[in-house]
């Protein structure tokens, strides 16, 4: 008999900080919370000689477009959502307590509302009928729980209402399970679906009871509601759009990829760059972009949280996008756009930026300095810290304003003036480079980007350590 742990595969997509699952038994398989592209799961099924029977969704995901629709079309598998999930496509709406059979394994449906009303946890039993693991979606993370504010507009409920439901779900459905049950969540550190997620991607329930603040044994319902709702930032603007796509369906992934992999000649790309309805995204390394790039292009590098920053900063999910990518990275760029629903990529520059440069076309650049140069230099400019508020509160430059990159679309940059000189920094320079390219599109050009590790500033004597009671944020 195969060890059950060997039958479970966690497929972790780092750029989304997202975990999906492939579980097989006796010729059948189940996929839980798949990412947009169906191929990873189809290939695994073929390699193992199994048929995908169910696609289990823990809830309507908001931070990525799930692959349930395409995967069901490709495999004939049944899409399963929990109680109350209304969709525009065929699916099975499971009942609380329902048992699903996959080979010799059983999966129990546990309705665990709170993150969203339809949120569901799937409890896997081994062949002997013992509780083995739970697939919690965004109900329970490692070190945290799902934020209860994302479904407010769609449901008319308050975040306090949903937090109360989440408290009940955790206490009545999850914490009653044996301590050795393994917790497999949908996200880890880096996701915006929680506040304080661990970098670990699974754990035992017993250890979470001992270490997760939200599972504290003596925690009252009111205390839980207060702690879970405290300090929540506005969710990225694309969350509601992705949730809607996951509920209504979307264009076939293969069609999106086919359109996006259209190679434009230099002349055609030059014409595209002049069109006001086309956004050029440069996905190269931040240093390469800073050195030289196509005027008016926006930097969002693949070597970072590419998809989430696309979703946070490009307001129109139907925006026409043209890509400047290193040769061989074009397909990855289009695929990662599609993962968050940006399906209107119309193609890429054939030959990459080198073809533009070697043809002697106009270029632009970003002014950059190292941390050491900043420490030693004349600081006659306004410093803007584009890190998250929690990072800023922990430690920041004395003279820095906190304008988190997450909220650039919410008007936080409206008071910046073209006549003022600005220094921008983050933790390493990636977010600051994204921010600089964004601001240049808005006519703010006197920008110097600090490239380097923020931690190196700690020896400069320029930092304020510890929390700051009142953030300096332009509104």
C-alpha positions as CSV (number, residue, x, y, z in Angstrom):
1,X,0.0,0.0,0.0
2,X,1.4,3.4,-1.0
3,X,2.1,5.8,1.8
4,X,-0.7,8.5,1.8
5,X,1.9,11.3,2.0
6,X,3.3,10.1,-1.3
7,X,-0.1,10.3,-2.9
8,X,-0.4,14.0,-2.0
9,X,1.5,16.7,-4.0
10,X,1.5,20.3,-3.0
11,X,2.1,22.4,-6.2
12,X,3.4,25.8,-4.9
13,X,3.4,28.8,-7.2
14,X,5.8,31.2,-5.6
15,X,4.8,34.4,-7.5
16,X,1.3,34.0,-6.2
17,X,2.4,32.5,-2.8
18,X,-0.3,29.9,-3.7
19,X,-0.6,26.2,-3.0
20,X,-2.7,23.8,-5.1
21,X,-3.0,20.1,-4.5
22,X,-3.0,16.9,-6.5
23,X,-4.1,13.8,-4.7
24,X,-4.3,10.3,-6.3
25,X,-5.6,6.9,-5.3
26,X,-6.3,3.8,-7.3
27,X,-6.6,5.3,-10.7
28,X,-8.4,8.5,-9.7
29,X,-7.3,11.9,-8.7
30,X,-8.6,15.2,-7.2
31,X,-7.2,18.6,-7.7
32,X,-7.7,21.3,-5.1
33,X,-7.5,25.1,-5.9
34,X,-5.7,24.8,-9.3
35,X,-3.9,27.8,-10.9
36,X,-5.0,29.1,-14.3
37,X,-3.1,26.8,-16.6
38,X,-4.5,23.2,-16.7
39,X,-1.3,21.6,-18.1
40,X,0.5,20.9,-14.7
41,X,-2.4,18.8,-13.5
42,X,-3.1,17.1,-16.8
43,X,0.6,16.1,-17.1
44,X,0.6,14.7,-13.6
45,X,-2.5,12.7,-14.3
46,X,-1.0,11.2,-17.5
47,X,2.3,10.4,-15.8
48,X,0.5,8.5,-13.0
49,X,-2.1,6.9,-15.3
50,X,-5.0,8.4,-13.3
51,X,-8.2,10.2,-14.2
52,X,-9.0,13.5,-12.5
53,X,-12.4,13.0,-11.0
54,X,-13.0,16.2,-9.0
55,X,-11.7,19.7,-9.0
56,X,-12.4,21.1,-5.5
57,X,-12.5,24.8,-4.9
58,X,-12.3,26.1,-1.4
59,X,-13.9,29.4,-2.3
60,X,-14.1,32.1,-5.0
61,X,-10.4,33.1,-5.0
62,X,-9.8,36.9,-5.3
63,X,-6.0,37.0,-5.8
64,X,-5.7,34.8,-8.9
65,X,-7.9,33.2,-11.6
66,X,-8.3,29.6,-10.7
67,X,-8.1,26.9,-13.5
68,X,-11.3,25.0,-12.6
69,X,-13.2,25.9,-15.8
70,X,-10.5,25.0,-18.3
71,X,-9.4,21.9,-16.3
72,X,-13.0,20.6,-16.2
73,X,-13.3,21.1,-20.0
74,X,-10.1,19.3,-20.7
75,X,-10.6,16.3,-18.3
76,X,-14.3,16.0,-17.8
77,X,-13.8,16.3,-14.0
78,X,-16.6,17.6,-11.8
79,X,-16.1,21.1,-10.3
80,X,-17.1,21.2,-6.6
81,X,-17.8,24.3,-4.5
82,X,-19.2,24.4,-1.0
83,X,-22.7,25.4,0.1
84,X,-24.1,28.6,-1.2
85,X,-21.7,29.0,-4.1
86,X,-23.5,30.4,-7.1
87,X,-21.7,30.1,-10.5
88,X,-22.4,30.7,-14.2
89,X,-21.0,27.3,-15.1
90,X,-21.9,23.7,-14.3
91,X,-20.7,22.5,-10.9
92,X,-21.6,20.3,-8.0
93,X,-22.6,22.3,-4.9
94,X,-21.6,20.1,-2.0
95,X,-23.5,19.8,1.2
96,X,-21.9,20.3,4.6
97,X,-20.7,16.9,5.8
98,X,-20.9,15.3,2.3
99,X,-18.4,12.5,1.6
100,X,-16.6,12.4,-1.8
101,X,-14.8,9.2,-2.8
102,X,-11.5,9.3,-4.8
103,X,-10.2,5.8,-5.3
104,X,-9.8,4.3,-1.8
105,X,-9.8,7.7,-0.1
106,X,-12.7,9.7,1.3
107,X,-12.9,13.5,1.5
108,X,-15.4,15.2,3.8
109,X,-16.8,18.6,3.0
110,X,-16.7,21.0,5.9
111,X,-18.5,24.3,5.3
112,X,-16.3,26.9,7.1
113,X,-17.7,30.3,6.2
114,X,-15.9,33.5,7.3
115,X,-13.3,34.4,4.8
116,X,-16.2,34.2,2.3
117,X,-19.7,32.8,2.8
118,X,-19.0,29.7,0.7
119,X,-15.6,29.0,2.1
120,X,-15.1,25.3,2.5
121,X,-12.4,23.0,4.1
122,X,-11.9,19.5,2.7
123,X,-10.9,16.8,5.2
124,X,-9.0,13.9,3.8
125,X,-9.3,10.4,5.4
126,X,-6.7,7.7,4.8
127,X,-7.7,4.2,3.7
128,X,-8.2,3.1,7.3
129,X,-10.7,6.0,7.8
130,X,-8.4,8.1,10.0
131,X,-8.4,11.9,9.6
132,X,-5.1,12.7,7.8
133,X,-5.1,16.3,6.4
134,X,-7.3,19.4,5.8
135,X,-7.2,21.6,2.8
136,X,-8.3,24.9,4.3
137,X,-8.1,27.4,1.4
138,X,-8.1,30.8,3.0
139,X,-9.9,29.8,6.2
140,X,-6.7,28.8,8.0
141,X,-3.2,29.7,7.1
142,X,0.1,28.7,8.8
143,X,0.4,31.5,11.4
144,X,-2.8,33.3,10.4
145,X,-6.4,33.1,9.2
146,X,-8.1,34.5,6.1
147,X,-9.0,38.2,6.2
148,X,-12.8,38.6,6.6
149,X,-13.2,41.8,4.6
150,X,-13.0,40.7,1.0
151,X,-16.6,39.5,0.5
152,X,-18.3,42.5,2.1
153,X,-19.4,44.3,-1.1
154,X,-20.6,41.1,-2.7
155,X,-22.6,40.0,0.3
156,X,-23.7,43.1,2.1
157,X,-22.2,41.7,5.3
158,X,-19.7,43.6,7.5
159,X,-16.2,42.4,8.2
160,X,-17.2,41.9,11.8
161,X,-20.1,39.6,10.6
162,X,-17.7,37.5,8.6
163,X,-15.1,37.4,11.3
164,X,-17.7,36.1,13.7
165,X,-18.5,33.3,11.3
166,X,-14.8,32.5,10.9
167,X,-14.4,32.2,14.7
168,X,-17.3,29.7,14.8
169,X,-15.9,27.8,11.8
170,X,-12.5,27.4,13.3
171,X,-13.7,26.5,16.8
172,X,-16.5,24.1,15.7
173,X,-15.2,22.5,12.5
174,X,-11.4,22.7,12.5
175,X,-10.0,22.9,16.1
176,X,-12.0,19.8,17.1
177,X,-9.9,17.7,14.8
178,X,-7.0,15.6,16.1
179,X,-3.7,17.5,16.6
180,X,-1.8,15.3,14.1
181,X,-4.0,16.3,11.2
182,X,-1.9,18.2,8.6
183,X,-3.0,21.7,7.6
184,X,-2.5,22.5,3.9
185,X,-3.6,26.1,3.1
186,X,-4.0,27.9,-0.2
187,X,-1.4,30.6,0.5
188,X,1.8,31.4,2.3
189,X,3.9,34.5,3.1
190,X,3.6,37.1,0.4
191,X,-0.1,36.8,-0.2
192,X,-2.5,39.7,0.5
193,X,-5.2,37.3,1.7
194,X,-3.9,37.4,5.3
195,X,-1.9,39.7,7.5
196,X,0.8,37.5,9.1
197,X,1.3,34.3,7.1
198,X,4.3,32.1,7.7
199,X,6.8,31.1,5.0
200,X,6.0,27.5,5.9
201,X,3.4,26.0,3.5
202,X,2.0,23.2,5.8
203,X,2.0,22.3,9.5
204,X,0.2,20.1,12.0
205,X,-3.0,21.4,13.5
206,X,-1.6,20.8,17.0
207,X,1.3,23.1,16.3
208,X,-1.0,25.8,14.9
209,X,-3.2,25.6,18.0
210,X,-0.1,26.3,20.0
211,X,1.4,29.1,17.8
212,X,-1.3,30.7,15.7
213,X,-2.6,33.8,17.4
214,X,-6.1,33.3,16.0
215,X,-6.4,29.8,17.5
216,X,-5.6,30.8,21.1
217,X,-7.6,28.4,23.3
218,X,-8.9,31.2,25.7
219,X,-9.8,33.6,22.9
220,X,-13.3,35.0,23.1
221,X,-15.4,35.7,20.0
222,X,-15.1,39.4,20.5
223,X,-11.4,39.3,21.0
224,X,-11.0,37.2,17.8
225,X,-13.1,39.7,15.8
226,X,-11.0,42.6,17.1
227,X,-7.7,41.0,16.4
228,X,-8.5,39.6,13.0
229,X,-10.0,42.9,11.7
230,X,-7.3,45.1,13.2
231,X,-4.9,46.8,10.8
232,X,-6.4,45.5,7.6
233,X,-5.3,47.4,4.5
234,X,-7.5,48.0,1.5
235,X,-7.3,44.9,-0.8
236,X,-5.7,45.3,-4.2
237,X,-8.1,46.6,-6.7
238,X,-8.0,43.5,-8.9
239,X,-9.3,41.2,-6.2
240,X,-13.0,41.8,-6.9
241,X,-12.4,41.3,-10.6
242,X,-10.6,38.0,-10.2
243,X,-13.4,36.8,-7.8
244,X,-15.9,37.6,-10.5
245,X,-14.0,35.7,-13.2
246,X,-13.8,32.7,-10.9
247,X,-17.6,32.8,-10.4
248,X,-18.6,33.6,-14.0
249,X,-15.9,31.9,-16.1
250,X,-13.3,33.3,-18.5
251,X,-11.7,33.0,-21.9
252,X,-9.9,29.7,-22.6
253,X,-6.3,29.8,-21.4
254,X,-5.0,28.5,-24.7
255,X,-6.6,31.3,-26.6
256,X,-5.2,33.9,-24.2
257,X,-1.7,32.4,-24.7
258,X,-2.0,32.3,-28.4
259,X,-2.9,36.0,-28.6
260,X,-0.2,37.0,-26.2
261,X,2.6,35.1,-28.0
262,X,2.2,37.3,-31.1
263,X,5.8,38.4,-32.0
264,X,5.8,42.1,-33.2
265,X,8.5,43.3,-35.5
266,X,10.5,46.4,-34.5
267,X,8.5,48.6,-36.8
268,X,5.2,47.3,-35.6
269,X,6.2,47.6,-32.0
270,X,7.3,51.2,-32.6
271,X,3.8,52.0,-33.8
272,X,2.3,50.2,-30.7
273,X,4.4,52.3,-28.4
274,X,2.8,55.4,-29.8
275,X,-0.8,54.2,-29.2
276,X,-2.4,55.6,-26.1
277,X,-4.5,52.5,-25.5
278,X,-1.5,50.2,-25.3
279,X,0.6,49.8,-22.2
280,X,4.2,48.5,-22.6
281,X,5.4,46.4,-19.7
282,X,9.1,45.7,-19.4
283,X,9.7,42.6,-17.4
284,X,13.5,42.5,-17.4
285,X,15.8,42.9,-14.4
286,X,15.4,46.2,-12.5
287,X,19.0,47.2,-13.2
288,X,18.6,46.6,-16.9
289,X,15.4,48.6,-17.0
290,X,17.0,51.5,-15.0
291,X,20.0,51.6,-17.4
292,X,17.8,51.9,-20.5
293,X,14.2,51.2,-21.6
294,X,11.6,52.2,-24.1
295,X,10.2,55.7,-23.3
296,X,6.8,55.4,-21.6
297,X,7.2,51.8,-20.7
298,X,6.4,50.5,-17.2
299,X,8.6,48.2,-15.2
300,X,7.2,45.2,-13.5
301,X,10.0,42.6,-13.4
302,X,9.5,38.8,-13.6
303,X,12.1,38.5,-10.8
304,X,9.6,39.7,-8.2
305,X,5.9,39.5,-7.3
306,X,5.1,40.2,-10.9
307,X,1.4,39.1,-11.1
308,X,0.3,40.8,-7.9
309,X,1.9,44.1,-8.9
310,X,0.3,43.9,-12.3
311,X,-3.0,43.5,-10.5
312,X,-2.4,46.3,-8.0
313,X,-1.2,48.9,-10.5
314,X,-3.0,48.3,-13.8
315,X,-6.6,49.4,-13.1
316,X,-8.2,48.2,-16.3
317,X,-8.1,44.4,-16.3
318,X,-8.9,44.6,-20.1
319,X,-5.9,46.9,-20.7
320,X,-4.1,46.1,-24.0
321,X,-0.6,45.1,-22.9
322,X,2.6,44.6,-25.0
323,X,5.6,42.9,-23.4
324,X,9.3,43.6,-23.5
325,X,10.9,40.5,-22.2
326,X,14.3,38.7,-22.3
327,X,14.4,36.2,-25.1
328,X,12.8,33.0,-23.9
329,X,10.7,34.7,-21.2
330,X,7.8,35.8,-23.4
331,X,5.6,32.8,-22.7
332,X,6.2,33.0,-18.9
333,X,5.2,36.7,-19.0
334,X,1.9,36.1,-20.8
335,X,1.2,33.1,-18.6
336,X,1.7,35.1,-15.4
337,X,-0.5,37.9,-16.7
338,X,-3.2,35.4,-17.3
339,X,-2.9,34.0,-13.8
340,X,-4.4,37.3,-12.5
341,X,-6.9,37.8,-15.3
342,X,-5.0,40.2,-17.5
343,X,-5.9,38.3,-20.7
344,X,-5.5,41.2,-23.2
345,X,-1.8,40.8,-23.8
346,X,-1.5,41.4,-27.6
347,X,2.1,40.4,-28.1
348,X,5.8,41.1,-27.4
349,X,8.8,42.7,-29.1
350,X,10.6,40.2,-31.2
351,X,14.2,40.1,-30.2
352,X,13.5,41.9,-26.9
353,X,15.0,45.2,-25.9
354,X,18.2,44.4,-27.7
355,X,16.5,44.7,-31.0
356,X,15.2,48.2,-30.0
357,X,18.6,49.3,-28.8
358,X,20.6,48.0,-31.7
359,X,18.3,49.8,-34.1
360,X,19.2,53.1,-32.5
361,X,15.7,53.9,-31.2
362,X,15.1,56.5,-28.5
363,X,15.6,55.3,-25.0
364,X,15.0,56.5,-21.5
365,X,16.6,55.6,-18.2
366,X,16.1,55.9,-14.4
367,X,18.5,57.8,-12.1
368,X,19.8,55.4,-9.5
369,X,22.2,55.4,-6.6
370,X,23.4,52.8,-4.2
371,X,22.7,52.8,-0.5
372,X,26.3,53.8,0.2
373,X,26.0,56.8,-2.2
374,X,22.8,57.9,-0.6
375,X,24.3,57.7,2.9
376,X,27.3,59.8,1.8
377,X,25.5,62.2,-0.5
378,X,23.6,65.5,-0.2
379,X,20.1,64.6,0.9
380,X,18.4,67.7,-0.5
381,X,15.4,65.7,-1.8
382,X,12.2,64.3,-0.4
383,X,12.6,60.6,0.5
384,X,9.6,58.3,-0.4
385,X,9.4,54.9,1.2
386,X,7.2,52.7,-0.9
387,X,7.2,49.7,1.5
388,X,4.1,48.4,3.3
389,X,3.0,50.4,6.4
390,X,4.1,47.6,8.7
391,X,7.6,47.7,7.2
392,X,7.7,51.5,7.6
393,X,6.5,51.3,11.2
394,X,9.2,48.8,12.1
395,X,12.1,51.0,10.9
396,X,12.3,54.0,8.5
397,X,14.4,56.9,7.4
398,X,13.7,59.9,9.6
399,X,12.7,62.2,6.7
400,X,10.8,59.6,4.6
401,X,7.2,59.8,3.7
402,X,5.4,56.4,3.5
403,X,3.6,56.0,0.2
404,X,3.1,52.2,-0.2
405,X,3.3,51.0,-3.7
406,X,0.1,48.9,-3.0
407,X,-1.9,52.1,-2.9
408,X,-0.5,54.1,-5.8
409,X,-3.9,53.8,-7.6
410,X,-5.8,55.2,-4.6
411,X,-4.6,58.7,-5.0
412,X,-1.7,58.6,-2.5
413,X,0.6,60.1,-5.1
414,X,-1.6,62.9,-6.3
415,X,0.2,65.6,-4.3
416,X,3.7,64.8,-5.7
417,X,4.9,67.7,-7.8
418,X,7.0,67.6,-11.0
419,X,9.1,70.5,-9.6
420,X,10.3,68.5,-6.6
421,X,13.2,66.1,-6.4
422,X,12.4,62.7,-5.0
423,X,14.4,59.7,-3.7
424,X,12.5,56.4,-3.8
425,X,13.4,53.3,-1.9
426,X,12.0,50.0,-0.7
427,X,13.7,46.9,0.7
428,X,15.9,46.0,-2.2
429,X,15.0,48.4,-5.1
430,X,12.5,46.3,-7.0
431,X,9.4,48.1,-5.7
432,X,11.1,51.4,-5.9
433,X,11.9,50.8,-9.6
434,X,8.3,49.8,-10.3
435,X,7.2,53.0,-8.5
436,X,9.6,55.2,-10.4
437,X,8.4,53.9,-13.7
438,X,4.8,54.5,-12.6
439,X,5.5,58.0,-11.5
440,X,7.3,58.9,-14.7
441,X,4.2,57.9,-16.6
442,X,2.3,60.5,-14.5
443,X,4.9,63.3,-15.3
444,X,7.1,63.0,-12.2
445,X,10.6,62.8,-13.7
446,X,13.0,64.2,-11.1
447,X,13.3,60.8,-9.3
448,X,16.3,58.9,-8.0
449,X,15.9,55.3,-7.2
450,X,17.9,53.9,-4.3
451,X,19.1,50.4,-5.3
452,X,20.3,48.1,-2.5
453,X,19.3,46.5,0.8
454,X,17.3,48.7,3.2
455,X,19.0,46.8,6.1
456,X,22.3,48.4,5.0
457,X,20.9,51.8,6.1
458,X,20.9,50.6,9.7
459,X,24.5,51.5,10.1
460,X,23.9,55.0,8.8
461,X,22.3,56.5,11.9
462,X,19.5,57.8,9.6
463,X,16.8,55.4,10.8
464,X,14.1,55.7,13.3
465,X,13.8,52.3,14.9
466,X,10.5,50.9,16.3
467,X,6.9,51.7,15.6
468,X,5.8,55.1,14.5
469,X,2.5,56.2,16.0
470,X,1.5,58.4,13.0
471,X,2.5,57.5,9.5
472,X,3.4,60.4,7.2
473,X,1.2,59.5,4.2
474,X,0.3,62.1,1.5
475,X,-3.4,62.0,0.7
